[in-house]
Amino acid sequence: MADEADTNPYINSQANGADTAPQIALISQYVKDLSFENPNAPAVYQWPDQPQIDVQFNIGADRVGEEVMEISLKIDVKAVGPQGTAFAVDLLYAAIFGMRNVPEEQIQPFMLAEAPRLIFPFARRVLADAIRDGGFPPLILDPIDFGALYLQQAQALEQTAGEPAGHA
């Protein structure tokens, strides 16, 4: 009678062998820094004009251990009307990811595209809650396609790398 491991391709015949499969796991996510400013309260609640909302974001990635990376989203929101600043919010939301056996060429796309996609909904909620808690309607940011942004940035870097020095 044939051994089951020989006939079934789904049974790992190297059960005690080295674990070489790529693995990525979200370990923790957290608010690293949060600032909410309401410089014109209480007058701001009487202003008739809707403020213009400016949203800026940046992605950071740091290696904090041999197999541990911290990915951070920095989101800055400023609401300014004709009468002045309604509110300003600075949020630094981060997550720690464990990575094992991930090919080096796949680490950067994960850190700058996939990891931000995973943590953005949580950062968006923290931001909306902070603005609501400041007495304003919550700001719900639209989803961001971090994969497309990463590809766009990579293509731009490729194009500028091929240009002669001195040209921008």
C-alpha positions in Angstrom: 0.0 0.0 0.0 1.4 3.4 -1.0 2.1 6.0 1.6 -0.6 8.8 1.6 2.1 11.5 1.5 3.4 10.1 -1.8 0.0 10.2 -3.5 -1.6 13.4 -2.0 0.2 16.5 -3.2 -1.5 18.6 -0.4 0.3 16.8 2.4 3.6 18.4 3.2 6.2 15.7 2.9 8.7 18.0 4.7 6.7 18.5 7.8 9.8 19.1 9.9 11.7 21.0 7.2 12.5 24.7 7.1 9.6 27.2 6.9 10.6 29.1 3.7 7.2 30.4 2.6 6.8 34.2 2.5 4.8 35.5 5.5 3.6 38.9 6.4 1.5 39.6 9.5 0.0 42.8 11.0 1.3 42.8 14.6 -0.2 46.1 15.9 -1.6 49.4 14.7 -1.8 52.6 16.7 -2.0 56.4 16.8 1.5 57.6 17.0 0.7 61.4 17.1 -2.5 63.3 16.9 -3.0 67.1 17.0 -6.3 68.9 16.6 -6.4 72.7 16.6 -9.5 74.8 16.7 -7.9 78.3 16.9 -11.0 80.4 16.3 -13.4 78.7 18.7 -16.1 79.7 19.6 -16.5 82.2 16.7 -15.9 79.5 14.1 -19.3 77.9 14.9 -21.0 81.1 13.8 -19.2 81.5 10.4 -21.6 81.3 7.5 -19.1 80.2 4.9 -18.0 76.6 4.3 -14.2 76.3 4.7 -12.0 74.9 1.9 -10.5 71.6 3.0 -6.9 70.8 2.2 -5.7 67.2 2.7 -2.1 66.1 2.5 -0.7 62.7 3.2 2.6 60.9 3.2 3.7 57.3 3.7 6.7 56.4 5.8 8.4 53.0 6.2 11.1 52.1 8.8 12.8 48.8 9.6 12.5 48.4 13.4 13.9 44.9 13.6 15.3 42.2 11.4 11.9 41.0 10.4 9.7 43.9 11.6 8.7 47.0 9.7 6.8 50.1 10.8 4.5 51.7 8.2 3.1 55.1 9.0 0.5 57.3 7.4 0.9 61.0 8.0 -2.4 62.9 7.2 -2.6 66.6 7.6 -6.0 68.3 7.1 -6.6 72.1 7.2 -10.0 73.8 6.9 -9.7 77.5 6.0 -12.5 79.9 5.3 -12.6 83.6 4.5 -12.7 84.4 8.2 -9.6 82.2 9.0 -8.7 78.7 10.0 -11.6 76.6 11.1 -9.5 73.6 12.2 -6.2 71.8 11.6 -5.5 68.2 12.2 -2.2 66.3 12.1 -2.4 62.5 12.4 0.4 60.1 12.3 -1.1 56.6 12.3 1.3 53.6 12.2 1.3 49.8 12.1 4.0 47.2 12.8 4.2 44.3 10.3 6.2 41.1 10.8 7.8 39.9 7.5 9.6 36.6 7.0 11.0 35.1 3.8 9.7 37.9 1.6 11.9 38.6 -1.4 13.7 41.9 -1.2 12.1 43.2 -4.5 8.6 42.7 -2.9 9.2 44.5 0.3 9.1 48.1 -1.0 5.8 47.5 -3.0 4.2 46.0 0.1 5.4 48.8 2.4 4.3 51.7 0.1 1.2 50.2 -1.5 -0.4 47.3 0.3 0.4 48.1 4.0 -1.1 51.7 3.7 -4.2 50.2 2.0 -4.6 47.9 5.0 -4.3 50.6 7.7 -5.9 53.6 5.9 -9.5 52.8 6.9 -8.5 52.9 10.6 -6.6 56.1 10.2 -9.6 57.6 8.3 -11.9 56.7 11.3 -9.5 58.3 13.8 -9.3 61.5 11.7 -13.1 61.6 11.3 -13.7 61.1 15.0 -11.2 63.8 16.0 -12.9 66.3 13.7 -16.3 65.4 14.9 -15.1 65.6 18.5 -13.9 69.1 17.7 -17.4 70.2 17.0 -17.4 69.9 13.2 -19.1 67.4 10.8 -16.8 64.4 10.5 -14.6 64.4 7.4 -14.8 61.0 5.7 -11.9 60.7 3.3 -12.4 58.9 0.0 -10.6 55.6 -0.4 -7.1 56.0 -1.9 -5.6 53.6 -4.4 -2.1 53.3 -2.9 -1.2 50.7 -5.5 -1.8 53.1 -8.4 0.0 55.9 -6.5 3.0 53.6 -6.0 3.1 52.6 -9.6 2.8 56.2 -10.7 5.7 57.2 -8.5 7.8 54.3 -9.6 7.2 55.2 -13.3 8.1 58.9 -12.6 11.3 57.8 -10.9 12.2 55.5 -13.8 11.7 58.4 -16.3 13.8 60.9 -14.3 16.5 58.2 -13.8 16.9 58.0 -17.6 17.3 61.8 -18.1 20.7 63.4 -18.3 22.0 65.3 -15.3 20.7 68.9 -15.0 17.3 68.2 -16.6 14.2 68.1 -14.5 
